[in-house]
């Protein structure tokens, strides 16, 4: 299987080989002759064809006394690059040192040589020497790819030295080439930058952004916008408006940020009138999904009756709900939420029964300053979520937080792989998986996607197991094929010539049960037995997967810490609805209970007061578990569960 621990240095030197092309017209005419450049192109072709030794010999055959200073420096820089490609790091450093003696006439080349020197010392784990060399390089003279490698190496070295400000600055510049908010959010290095940024004081954040006034990259504009949000959440609405105006003027070329500012300004200027005791319930009540919507409504109604009985005893204002039909559409759901805010001034919404609806319904709620309780996961990047969203089943972040807990890693190991669907949902799982793996120091040794529309998952499984042959594995296959061809007597109908490469301790498989039932057996088909699979909460609700657990021993999933179902709730539910509550009814009950706890006995006069009130709550609890507000996000306490012989059991008591 392809190992995903890619070394920074390989990338740096591949770019350095590309330095043959880095010379602009003026540098060529002043420092490099045409015949020299022609020879370099020939040597480049030799290297590209896989003959590094011949390329080095050709460079060494050039007479130094006949070369101009920059040409000589270029020659030895390239020799150093080629030595590195051969794994001769000490020789590469010596060549770079020789190159520096005559490179001062070309600032771009000099900076590239210092970068290569720093990279070589980093490869040898001489970090102090690497850092000192890097500080002599001026990244402003480097081409875009080289500068990006400079900033990444700077980040690694600054991190090892505990220089937090340099870490943050290097990450900003490393991410500076990204051209969309989605690219920035999805990059694994953005989250640590953001976490450090948000820990700063308001003035420190503003000063940090101003350090990049001359660069005005998208990532800086986005950080400035996030700072505006932070200022608002800290309670200074007037300062927020002024800061948003400054961002719009300073970063006017970044349309995505300008659009975000418009949306946020709309929220600031919206009617702040709120009825703190009014709740919207938006569910599919017609169409194919109506049965699920009706079941959810039973759970919500049961909780509402219980809450209002208690509030009546305490002489508190009863909670009102306004039920609307989403028709199974996120667009319709978002529209009716807007109507409920405008007409009824609701404080909260319960909705998102299906992920296909949850996304748009949450975005509308967020824009209006409404607390949104989603009955399914909201498949969007973590950075797009905040404390006005609570995912009742447990968010993607909650699930992966448990998977990467020390408790789970100590049980299953620290080498991981992921097989994920090629969808927004799959991408959300992948992004958070990478982020947490980095923070938990877990080695990711396999990443593979699959099409959700497929019914045969053998090809992506084959890719993950290293059975789609690289050159090295092809040679291994040919040898084994010859051995098997001599065995003319065999009762085996299918011969798996190459053995699968299962170099991971566990595989994260965020698939729905119907897909998991087809994917899991595909591993056995390729002779990969006893793989530890970890799925999402839906696995625990699947009777079909329960049956599969008789055949497969290592089926894990992340589920809620289901408390003992309240006996009075159970009896009352059967009495009123003439049926036993299932998991959907219990989750729906919890959604209303959580909203009741949010509203509590406080009276909010404006949405801003309500917003700050929600932010001040540290935890909420229901029958299906506890939610803790962590860094402005509601994370559910979850458990690693195991499906075994038709039962779901906790792995850790």
C-alpha positions in Angstrom: 0.0 0.0 0.0 1.2 3.5 -0.7 2.6 5.0 2.4 1.2 8.5 3.0 4.0 9.8 5.2 5.5 11.8 2.3 8.7 13.6 3.1 8.9 17.4 2.6 12.4 17.1 1.3 11.5 15.1 -1.7 9.1 17.7 -2.8 11.6 20.5 -2.2 14.2 18.8 -4.4 11.8 18.0 -7.2 11.0 21.7 -7.3 14.7 22.5 -7.1 15.3 20.3 -10.2 12.7 22.4 -11.8 15.0 25.4 -11.0 16.6 24.7 -14.4 13.7 26.6 -15.7 13.6 29.3 -13.1 15.7 31.9 -14.9 13.8 34.9 -16.3 15.0 36.7 -19.5 17.0 39.4 -17.7 18.8 36.9 -15.4 19.7 34.7 -18.5 21.2 37.6 -20.5 23.1 39.0 -17.5 24.4 35.8 -15.9 23.9 32.8 -18.2 25.0 32.2 -21.7 22.9 30.4 -24.3 25.4 27.5 -24.7 25.4 27.0 -20.9 21.6 26.8 -20.8 21.6 24.4 -23.8 23.9 22.0 -21.9 21.7 22.3 -18.9 18.7 21.3 -20.9 20.5 18.2 -22.1 21.5 17.3 -18.6 17.9 17.8 -17.5 16.8 15.3 -20.1 19.3 12.8 -18.8 18.0 13.2 -15.3 14.4 13.0 -16.5 15.1 9.7 -18.2 16.2 8.2 -14.9 20.0 8.5 -15.4 21.1 10.6 -12.4 24.7 9.4 -12.5 25.2 10.4 -16.1 23.7 13.8 -15.4 26.2 14.3 -12.5 29.1 13.2 -14.7 28.0 15.6 -17.4 27.9 18.5 -14.9 31.3 17.5 -13.5 32.8 17.5 -17.0 32.1 21.3 -17.3 35.3 23.3 -16.8 34.8 25.7 -13.8 37.4 28.1 -15.1 35.3 28.6 -18.3 32.0 29.3 -16.4 30.7 32.6 -15.3 30.1 33.0 -11.5 26.4 32.4 -11.7 26.8 29.5 -14.1 29.3 27.8 -11.7 26.9 28.3 -8.8 24.1 26.9 -10.9 26.2 23.9 -11.8 27.0 23.0 -8.2 23.5 23.7 -7.0 22.2 21.2 -9.6 24.9 18.6 -8.6 23.7 19.0 -5.0 20.1 18.3 -6.1 21.1 15.2 -8.0 23.2 13.9 -5.1 20.2 14.3 -2.9 18.1 12.3 -5.3 20.6 9.5 -4.9 20.4 9.7 -1.1 23.9 11.2 -0.8 23.0 14.0 1.6 26.5 14.9 2.8 27.7 15.2 -0.8 24.7 17.4 -1.6 25.6 19.8 1.2 29.2 20.1 0.0 28.0 20.9 -3.5 25.6 23.6 -2.2 28.4 25.1 -0.1 30.5 25.3 -3.3 27.6 26.9 -5.2 27.2 29.6 -2.6 30.8 30.8 -3.2 29.8 32.4 -6.6 26.0 32.7 -6.4 25.7 36.3 -5.0 25.2 37.8 -8.5 21.8 36.0 -8.7 19.6 36.6 -5.6 17.0 34.0 -6.8 19.6 31.3 -7.1 21.2 32.2 -3.8 17.9 31.9 -2.0 17.2 28.6 -3.7 20.6 27.2 -2.6 20.1 28.3 1.0 16.6 26.6 0.9 18.3 23.4 -0.4 21.0 23.6 2.3 18.3 24.0 5.0 16.4 21.0 3.5 19.4 18.8 3.5 20.3 19.6 7.1 16.6 18.9 8.0 16.8 15.5 6.3 19.8 14.8 8.5 17.8 16.0 11.6 20.2 18.9 12.2 17.4 21.3 12.9 19.4 24.1 14.4 21.7 24.2 11.3 18.7 23.8 9.0 17.0 26.8 10.7 20.0 29.0 10.4 20.4 28.2 6.7 16.7 28.8 6.1 16.9 32.3 7.7 19.5 33.2 5.1 17.2 32.5 2.2 14.8 35.3 1.1 11.5 33.7 0.1 10.6 36.8 -1.9 13.2 35.8 -4.5 11.8 32.3 -4.9 9.2 31.1 -7.3 5.7 30.2 -6.0 6.3 26.4 -5.5 9.7 27.0 -4.0 8.3 29.7 -1.7 5.6 27.3 -0.5 8.2 24.7 0.4 10.2 27.4 2.2 7.2 28.3 4.3 6.4 24.7 5.1 10.0 24.0 6.2 9.9 27.2 8.2 6.7 26.0 9.9 8.2 22.6 10.8 11.4 24.1 12.2 9.6 26.9 14.1 7.3 24.3 15.6 10.2 22.2 16.8 11.7 25.3 18.4 8.5 26.4 20.0 8.4 29.7 18.1 4.6 30.1 18.0 4.5 33.5 16.2 6.8 32.1 13.4 4.7 29.0 13.2 1.6 31.1 12.6 3.2 33.4 10.1 4.7 30.6 8.1 1.4 28.8 8.0 -0.4 31.9 6.7 2.2 32.2 3.9 2.1 28.5 3.2 -1.7 28.7 2.7 -1.4 31.9 0.8 -1.5 30.2 -2.6 -4.9 28.7 -2.0 -7.7 30.4 -4.0 -10.9 29.3 -2.4 -12.4 29.2 1.1 -13.2 25.5 0.7 -9.5 24.7 -0.2 -8.4 26.7 2.9 -10.9 25.0 5.2 -10.0 21.5 3.9 -6.3 22.0 4.3 -5.0 20.1 7.3 -2.7 22.9 8.3 -5.5 25.5 8.6 -7.1 24.1 11.7 -4.0 24.5 14.0 -3.5 28.0 12.6 -7.1 28.9 13.4 -7.0 27.4 16.9 -3.9 29.5 17.7 -5.4 32.6 16.1 -8.6 32.4 18.1 -6.7 32.0 21.4 -5.3 35.5 20.8 -6.9 38.6 22.3 -8.9 40.8 20.0 -6.1 43.3 19.7 -3.5 40.5 19.1 -5.7 39.1 16.3 -6.0 42.4 14.6 -2.3 43.1 14.8 -1.5 39.6 13.4 -3.8 40.3 10.4 -2.1 43.6 9.8 1.3 41.9 9.5 0.2 40.8 6.1 -1.1 44.1 4.8 1.3 44.0 1.8 0.2 40.4 0.8 -3.6 40.5 1.0 -4.0 36.8 0.3 -7.3 35.0 0.7 -6.3 33.2 3.8 -5.5 36.6 5.5 -8.9 38.0 4.4 -10.6 34.9 5.8 -8.8 35.2 9.1 -9.9 38.9 9.3 -13.5 37.8 8.7 -13.3 35.2 11.4 -11.9 37.8 13.7 -14.9 39.9 13.0 -17.2 37.0 14.0 -15.1 36.5 17.2 -15.5 40.2 18.1 -19.3 39.9 17.6 -19.4 36.8 19.9 -17.4 38.7 22.5 -20.3 41.2 22.6 -19.1 44.3 20.7 -21.6 44.7 17.8 -20.5 48.3 16.9 -16.8 47.3 16.7 -17.8 44.3 14.6 -19.5 46.5 12.0 -16.5 48.9 11.8 -14.2 45.9 11.4 -16.3 44.4 8.6 -16.2 47.7 6.7 -12.4 47.7 7.0 -12.2 44.1 5.7 -14.5 45.0 2.7 -12.3 47.9 1.8 -9.0 46.2 2.3 -9.8 42.8 0.7 -12.3 43.9 -2.0 -10.8 41.6 -4.6 -11.7 38.4 -2.7 -15.4 37.9 -3.7 -16.0 34.9 -1.4 -15.1 37.0 1.7 -17.1 39.9 0.5 -20.2 37.6 0.1 -19.6 36.3 3.7 -19.4 39.9 5.0 -22.7 40.7 3.2 -24.4 37.7 4.8 -23.0 38.4 8.3 -24.0 42.1 8.0 -27.5 41.0 7.2 -27.5 39.0 10.4 -26.3 42.1 12.3 -29.0 44.3 10.8 -31.8 41.8 11.0 -34.9 42.3 13.1 -33.8 41.3 16.6 -37.3 40.6 17.9 -37.5 37.2 19.5 -40.1 35.0 21.2 -37.8 33.0 23.4 -40.6 30.4 24.0 -41.4 29.7 20.4 -39.8 26.7 18.6 -40.1 25.7 14.9 -40.4 22.0 14.0 -39.6 21.4 10.3 -40.0 17.8 9.2 -41.1 15.9 6.0 -44.8 15.4 6.7 -45.8 14.5 3.1 -44.2 12.4 0.4 -42.1 9.3 0.7 -40.4 10.3 4.0 -43.7 11.3 5.8 -43.7 8.2 8.0 -40.3 9.2 9.5 -41.4 12.8 10.0 -44.5 11.6 11.8 -42.5 9.3 14.1 -40.1 12.2 14.9 -43.1 14.3 15.7 -44.3 11.7 18.3 -41.0 12.0 20.2 -41.0 15.8 20.1 -44.7 16.0 21.2 -44.0 13.6 24.1 -41.1 15.7 25.3 -43.0 18.9 24.9 -45.9 17.6 27.1 -43.4 16.6 29.8 -41.6 20.0 29.7 -44.7 22.1 29.8 -46.1 20.0 32.7 -43.0 20.9 34.7 -43.1 24.6 33.6 -46.8 24.8 34.6 -45.8 23.6 38.1 -43.1 26.3 38.3 -45.5 28.9 36.9 -43.3 29.5 33.8 -44.4 30.5 30.3 -45.2 27.3 28.3 -43.2 26.5 25.2 -45.0 26.7 21.9 -44.1 24.8 18.8 -45.0 25.6 15.1 -44.9 22.5 12.9 -44.1 22.9 9.2 -43.7 20.5 6.3 -40.3 20.4 4.7 -41.6 18.1 1.9 -38.3 16.3 2.2 -36.5 19.2 0.6 -33.7 21.3 2.2 -34.7 24.3 0.0 -38.3 24.1 1.2 -37.1 23.6 4.8 -34.9 26.7 4.6 -37.7 28.7 3.3 -40.2 27.8 6.0 -37.6 28.5 8.6 -37.2 32.0 7.2 -41.0 32.4 7.4 -41.1 31.2 11.0 -38.4 33.7 12.0 -40.2 36.6 10.2 -43.7 35.7 11.4 -43.3 33.9 14.7 -39.9 35.2 15.8 -38.9 31.6 16.9 -35.8 31.1 19.0 -35.0 27.5 17.9 -35.7 25.0 15.2 -35.8 21.2 15.3 -35.2 19.8 11.8 -32.7 18.1 9.5 -34.3 14.7 9.8 -32.2 13.7 6.8 -28.7 15.0 5.9 -30.0 16.1 2.5 -32.2 18.6 4.3 -30.0 19.5 7.3 -27.4 21.5 5.4 -29.7 24.2 4.0 -31.9 24.3 7.0 -28.9 25.0 9.3 -27.5 27.7 7.0 -30.8 29.5 7.1 -31.1 29.2 10.9 -27.5 30.3 11.4 -28.0 33.4 9.2 -31.1 34.3 11.3 -29.4 33.7 14.7 -31.7 30.7 15.4 -30.5 27.7 17.5 -30.8 24.6 15.2 -31.1 21.1 16.5 -30.5 18.6 13.7 -31.8 15.1 13.8 -29.1 13.9 11.4 -25.5 14.9 10.8 -24.8 18.2 9.0 -22.2 17.4 6.4 -20.1 20.5 6.1 -16.6 21.6 7.2 -16.1 22.1 11.0 -15.2 25.7 10.4 -18.7 26.4 9.1 -20.3 25.2 12.3 -20.8 27.0 15.6 -22.6 26.8 18.9 -26.0 27.5 17.3 -25.9 24.0 15.9 -26.4 20.8 17.9 -26.4 17.4 16.0 -28.5 15.1 18.1 -27.0 11.8 16.8 -23.5 13.1 17.3 -21.6 15.2 14.7 -18.8 14.0 12.5 -16.5 15.9 14.8 -17.9 14.0 17.8 -17.5 10.6 16.2 -14.0 11.2 15.1 -13.1 12.8 18.4 -13.9 9.4 20.0 -12.1 7.4 17.4 -8.9 9.4 18.0 -9.2 9.3 21.8 -6.3 7.7 23.7 -8.8 5.1 25.0 -9.6 3.9 21.4 -6.0 4.3 20.1 -4.6 2.3 23.0 -7.1 -0.5 22.2 -6.8 -0.6 18.4 -3.4 1.0 17.5 -2.0 4.1 16.0 -1.8 3.2 12.3 -5.0 4.1 10.5 -6.6 4.0 7.0 -9.8 5.4 5.7 -12.2 4.3 2.9 -14.7 7.0 2.3 -17.5 7.9 -0.1 -16.9 10.4 -2.8 -19.5 12.9 -1.6 -19.7 16.0 0.5 -20.4 13.7 3.5 -17.3 11.7 2.7 -15.2 14.8 2.3 -16.3 16.1 5.7 -15.3 12.8 7.3 -11.9 12.8 5.4 -11.1 16.4 6.4 -11.8 15.8 10.1 -10.0 12.4 10.0 -6.8 14.0 8.7 -7.0 16.9 11.2 -7.4 14.6 14.2 -4.8 12.2 13.0 -2.3 15.0 12.8 -3.2 16.2 16.3 -3.2 12.7 17.8 0.1 11.7 16.1 -1.6 8.8 14.3 0.1 7.5 11.1 -2.3 7.5 8.2 -1.1 4.7 5.9 -4.0 4.5 3.5 -6.6 6.8 2.0 -9.1 5.6 -0.7 -12.4 6.8 -1.9 -15.3 4.9 -3.5 -18.4 5.9 -5.5 -21.6 5.8 -3.5 -23.5 4.7 -6.6 -21.4 1.5 -6.9 -22.7 -2.0 -6.0 -19.3 -3.6 -6.4 -16.6 -2.2 -4.1 -13.8 -4.6 -5.0 -11.8 -2.1 -7.0 -11.4 0.6 -4.3 -10.7 -2.2 -1.7 -8.1 -3.6 -4.1 -6.5 -0.2 -4.3 -6.4 0.2 -0.6 -4.8 -3.2 -0.1 -2.0 -2.4 -2.6 -3.2 -5.0 -5.2 -3.2 -2.6 -8.1 0.3 -3.1 -9.0 3.1 -0.6 -8.8 6.3 -1.6 -10.6 7.7 -3.2 -7.4 4.6 -5.2 -6.7 4.4 -6.2 -10.4 7.8 -7.9 -10.0 6.6 -9.6 -6.8 3.5 -10.7 -8.6 5.4 -12.2 -11.5 7.6 -14.3 -9.2 4.6 -15.5 -7.2 2.7 -16.3 -10.4 5.6 -18.5 -11.6 5.5 -20.4 -8.3 1.7 -20.9 -8.5 1.9 -22.0 -12.1 4.0 -25.0 -11.0 1.2 -26.1 -8.7 -1.0 -27.9 -11.1 -3.2 -29.5 -8.5 -5.4 -27.1 -6.5 -8.9 -27.1 -5.4 -8.9 -23.3 -5.1 -11.0 -21.7 -7.8 -9.5 -18.2 -7.4 -5.9 -17.7 -6.6 -4.9 -14.4 -4.9 -1.3 -14.3 -6.2 -0.2 -11.3 -4.2 -0.9 -11.0 -0.6 -2.8 -7.9 0.6 -0.9 -5.2 2.4 -2.7 -4.7 5.6 -0.3 -2.3 7.2 -3.0 -0.4 9.2 -4.3 -1.3 12.7 -7.8 -0.2 11.9 -9.9 1.1 9.0 -12.4 4.0 9.3 -15.4 3.2 7.1 -17.9 6.1 7.3 -20.5 4.2 5.1 -24.2 3.6 5.5 -25.1 0.0 6.6 -26.3 -1.0 3.1 -22.8 -0.1 1.7 -20.9 -1.5 4.6 -22.6 -4.9 4.0 -21.0 -5.0 0.6 -17.6 -3.4 1.4 -16.7 -5.6 4.4 -16.9 -8.9 2.6 -14.7 -7.5 -0.2 -11.7 -7.5 2.1 -12.2 -11.2 2.7 -12.4 -11.7 -1.0 -8.8 -10.4 -1.3 -7.7 -12.5 1.7 -7.5 -9.6 4.1 -9.0 -11.2 7.2 -9.6 -9.8 10.7 -9.5 -6.2 9.6 -10.8 -3.9 12.4 -13.6 -1.8 10.8 -14.9 1.3 12.5 -18.3 2.7 11.3 -20.6 5.5 12.2 -23.7 5.5 14.5 -26.0 4.2 11.7 -24.2 0.8 12.0 -25.7 0.3 15.5 -29.3 0.8 14.1 -28.9 -1.8 11.3 -30.5 -5.3 11.8 -28.7 -6.4 8.7 -25.2 -5.5 10.1 -26.2 -7.2 13.3 -26.6 -10.4 11.3 -23.2 -9.8 9.6 -21.6 -9.7 13.0 -22.0 -13.4 13.2 -19.6 -13.8 10.3 -17.2 -10.9 10.9 -15.6 -10.5 14.3 -14.2 -7.0 14.2 -17.1 -4.6 13.4 -16.8 -1.5 15.6 -18.8 1.7 15.4 -19.1 5.0 17.3 -22.4 5.4 19.1 -24.0 7.5 21.8 -23.7 6.9 25.5 -27.3 5.6 25.7 -28.5 6.2 29.2 -31.2 4.0 30.6 -34.4 5.1 28.8 -36.6 7.0 31.3 -39.2 4.5 32.5 -41.9 7.1 32.8 -41.2 8.3 29.2 -41.4 4.7 28.0 -44.7 4.0 29.7 -46.2 7.4 28.8 -45.2 7.0 25.1 -46.9 3.5 24.9 -50.0 4.9 26.6 -50.4 7.8 24.3 -49.2 6.5 21.0 -50.0 2.8 21.4 -46.5 1.7 20.3 -43.0 1.3 21.7 -40.6 4.1 21.0 -37.6 3.3 18.7 -34.3 5.1 18.3 -35.9 7.8 16.1 -38.5 8.6 18.7 -35.9 8.7 21.5 -33.6 11.0 19.5 -36.6 13.3 18.7 -37.5 13.3 22.4 -34.0 14.4 23.2 -34.1 17.2 20.6 -37.0 18.8 22.3 -35.6 18.2 25.7 -32.3 20.0 24.7 -34.3 23.0 23.3 -36.3 23.1 26.6 -33.0 23.2 28.5 -31.6 26.0 26.3 -34.7 28.1 26.8 -34.9 27.2 30.5 -36.4 29.9 32.7 -34.5 32.8 31.1 -36.3 35.5 29.2 -34.4 37.0 26.2 -35.5 40.3 24.8 -33.2 40.2 21.7 -31.5 37.7 19.5 -28.1 39.0 20.6 -29.0 38.2 24.2 -30.2 34.8 23.2 -27.0 34.2 21.2 -24.8 35.1 24.2 -27.0 33.0 26.4 -26.5 29.9 24.3 -22.8 30.5 24.2 -22.6 30.6 28.0 -24.0 27.1 28.4 -21.3 24.5 28.9 -23.2 21.2 28.6 -26.6 19.7 27.8 -27.8 16.2 28.6 -30.5 13.8 27.3 -31.4 10.1 27.3 -28.9 9.5 24.4 -25.9 11.2 26.0 -24.3 14.4 26.9 -23.1 17.3 24.7 -20.3 19.5 25.8 -19.6 22.9 24.2 -15.9 22.8 23.2 -14.3 25.7 21.3 -17.6 27.0 20.2 -18.9 23.6 19.0 -21.3 21.1 20.5 -19.5 17.7 20.8 -21.4 14.7 22.0 -19.7 12.2 24.3 -19.7 9.0 22.4 -18.6 5.4 22.9 -16.7 2.8 20.9 -19.1 0.0 20.4 -18.7 -3.5 18.9 -21.2 -5.6 17.0 -20.7 -9.2 18.1 -23.0 -12.1 17.5 -26.0 -10.0 16.9 -25.5 -7.6 19.8 -24.0 -4.2 20.3 -21.6 -4.0 23.3 -19.5 -1.2 24.7 -15.7 -1.8 24.2 -14.9 0.2 27.3 -17.0 0.2 30.4 
